[in-house]
Amino acid sequence: MQQYWKGIGSYGTVGLELALSVLVGLLGGRWLDDKLGTGGWLTAVGLGFGLAAGARAVWRALQQANREADEIARAERKEREKFHDDSRPRHD
């Protein structure tokens, strides 16, 4: 059960990381626009960087989930093979 909650915690933060990345990029770009008087294009650049950082976080989480699923499937396959080997009658 603890592993279940650990998984929820690690993947539950992906949405938060995505939102914060976009927000920081957007607000950072807007702040730079105000300071430098660049007319809004740094806000767009900041938003783009924020979206890219958020997408990267989602991509990393998906890769991690796939690795964990493969590892679980491999362990289950090994256990099934062991069970089937143990249940066969031996002819010594």
FENVENBEL-V381592 format. One record per residue. N is the residue number from 1. SS is DSSP state (helix for helix, strand for strand, loop for the rest). BURIAL is I if it has 9 or more other C-alpha atoms within 8 Angstrom, else O. Layout:
[[N;SS;BURIAL] [N;SS;BURIAL]]
//
This chain:
[[1;loop;O] [2;helix;O] [3;helix;O] [4;helix;O] [5;helix;O] [6;helix;O] [7;helix;O] [8;helix;O] [9;helix;O] [10;helix;O] [11;helix;O] [12;helix;O] [13;helix;O] [14;helix;I] [15;helix;O] [16;helix;O] [17;helix;I] [18;helix;I] [19;helix;I] [20;helix;O] [21;helix;I] [22;helix;I] [23;helix;I] [24;helix;I] [25;helix;I] [26;helix;I] [27;helix;I] [28;helix;I] [29;helix;I] [30;helix;I] [31;helix;I] [32;helix;I] [33;helix;I] [34;helix;O] [35;helix;O] [36;helix;O] [37;loop;O] [38;loop;I] [39;loop;O] [40;loop;O] [41;helix;O] [42;helix;I] [43;helix;I] [44;helix;I] [45;helix;I] [46;helix;I] [47;helix;I] [48;helix;I] [49;helix;I] [50;helix;I] [51;helix;I] [52;helix;O] [53;helix;I] [54;helix;I] [55;helix;I] [56;helix;O] [57;helix;I] [58;helix;I] [59;helix;O] [60;helix;O] [61;helix;I] [62;helix;O] [63;helix;O] [64;helix;O] [65;helix;O] [66;helix;O] [67;helix;O] [68;helix;O] [69;helix;O] [70;helix;O] [71;helix;O] [72;helix;O] [73;helix;O] [74;helix;O] [75;helix;O] [76;helix;O] [77;helix;O] [78;helix;O] [79;helix;O] [80;helix;O] [81;helix;O] [82;helix;O] [83;helix;O] [84;helix;O] [85;helix;O] [86;helix;O] [87;helix;O] [88;loop;O] [89;loop;O] [90;loop;O] [91;loop;O] [92;loop;O]]
//
